[in-house]
Amino acid sequence: MDIIYLNDLRIETIIGIYDWERQTKQTVILDIEMGTDIGKAAASDDIEDTINYKAVAKRLFTFVGESEFELVEKLAESISGILLNEFNVPWCKLRLNKQGALRGVRDVGIIIERGKKA
């Protein structure tokens, strides 16, 4: 399995359970690995034969930017669902960082893997 990735994708969104979090957008940082087989794209040199990471980024900017989840767990599951279902990714690993959510801690977040590695 080959991996196409996006690292340090920063998106402003409403996320959190506290009143102040529901009123102020915060930045979430996404690191995404998407499993695929690049063989067909390497042979054809055609974007249609691979995961279009620009299309993935655009979709996530829109989805996450418009979302208002309370929990990072729900946001992470929703993102992985988009990757698996809309982009036909068989496996993904997502690191969602809600940087600065706790005083004295630089990074807070969740890492999930969904789908099956080939």
C-alpha positions as CSV (number, residue, x, y, z in Angstrom):
1,M,0.0,0.0,0.0
2,D,1.2,3.5,-0.9
3,I,0.3,6.6,1.1
4,I,-0.7,10.0,-0.1
5,Y,-0.6,12.5,2.7
6,L,-1.5,16.0,3.8
7,N,0.3,17.4,6.8
8,D,-0.4,20.6,8.8
9,L,-3.8,21.3,7.1
10,R,-5.1,24.2,9.3
11,I,-8.8,25.0,9.3
12,E,-10.7,27.5,11.4
13,T,-13.9,26.0,12.9
14,I,-16.2,26.0,15.9
15,I,-15.2,23.1,18.1
16,G,-15.7,22.4,21.8
17,I,-18.0,22.0,24.7
18,Y,-17.5,25.3,26.5
19,D,-19.6,28.4,25.9
20,W,-16.5,30.4,24.8
21,E,-15.6,27.7,22.3
22,R,-19.1,27.9,20.7
23,Q,-18.5,31.6,20.0
24,T,-14.9,31.7,18.8
25,K,-13.4,29.8,15.9
26,Q,-10.4,27.8,16.8
27,T,-7.8,26.3,14.5
28,V,-7.7,22.5,14.1
29,I,-4.6,21.0,12.5
30,L,-5.0,17.9,10.4
31,D,-2.3,15.4,9.4
32,I,-3.8,12.8,7.0
33,E,-2.5,9.6,5.5
34,M,-4.5,8.0,2.8
35,G,-3.7,4.5,1.6
36,T,-3.8,3.7,-2.1
37,D,-2.1,2.0,-4.9
38,I,-0.3,4.6,-7.0
39,G,0.6,2.0,-9.7
40,K,-2.1,3.0,-12.2
41,A,-1.4,6.7,-11.8
42,A,2.3,6.2,-12.1
43,A,1.8,4.4,-15.4
44,S,-0.8,6.8,-16.8
45,D,0.4,10.1,-15.4
46,D,-3.3,11.0,-15.0
47,I,-4.8,12.7,-11.9
48,E,-8.0,10.6,-12.5
49,D,-6.1,7.5,-11.5
50,T,-5.1,8.7,-8.0
51,I,-6.3,10.5,-5.0
52,N,-6.6,14.2,-5.9
53,Y,-5.1,15.7,-2.7
54,K,-6.2,19.2,-3.8
55,A,-9.8,18.0,-4.0
56,V,-9.5,16.4,-0.6
57,A,-8.1,19.6,1.0
58,K,-10.8,21.7,-0.6
59,R,-13.5,19.4,0.6
60,L,-12.2,19.3,4.1
61,F,-11.7,23.1,4.2
62,T,-15.4,23.5,3.4
63,F,-16.7,20.7,5.6
64,V,-14.6,21.4,8.7
65,G,-14.9,25.2,8.3
66,E,-18.7,25.0,8.3
67,S,-19.0,22.4,11.1
68,E,-19.8,23.1,14.7
69,F,-19.0,19.8,16.5
70,E,-18.6,19.7,20.3
71,L,-16.1,16.8,20.3
72,V,-12.9,16.2,18.3
73,E,-13.9,12.5,18.3
74,K,-17.0,13.3,16.2
75,L,-15.1,15.6,13.9
76,A,-12.4,13.0,13.3
77,E,-15.0,10.3,12.5
78,S,-16.8,12.6,10.1
79,I,-13.6,13.4,8.3
80,S,-12.6,9.8,8.0
81,G,-16.1,9.0,6.6
82,I,-15.6,11.6,3.9
83,L,-12.2,10.1,3.0
84,L,-13.5,6.5,2.9
85,N,-16.8,7.2,1.2
86,E,-16.3,10.2,-1.1
87,F,-12.8,9.6,-2.1
88,N,-12.8,5.8,-2.1
89,V,-9.8,5.7,0.2
90,P,-9.5,2.1,1.5
91,W,-7.5,3.1,4.6
92,C,-6.8,6.4,6.3
93,K,-5.0,7.7,9.4
94,L,-6.0,11.0,10.8
95,R,-4.3,13.1,13.5
96,L,-6.5,16.0,14.6
97,N,-4.8,18.5,16.8
98,K,-6.7,21.2,18.7
99,Q,-3.6,23.1,19.5
100,G,-3.8,25.4,22.6
101,A,-6.9,23.8,24.0
102,L,-5.3,23.4,27.4
103,R,-3.1,25.9,29.2
104,G,0.5,24.5,29.5
105,V,0.0,21.9,26.8
106,R,1.0,22.6,23.2
107,D,-0.9,19.8,21.4
108,V,-4.2,18.1,22.3
109,G,-6.1,15.9,20.0
110,I,-6.9,12.4,18.6
111,I,-5.4,9.9,16.2
112,I,-7.6,7.4,14.4
113,E,-7.2,4.8,11.7
114,R,-10.1,3.6,9.7
115,G,-10.6,1.2,6.8
116,K,-8.3,-1.7,5.9
117,K,-4.6,-1.7,5.0
118,A,-3.9,-3.7,1.9
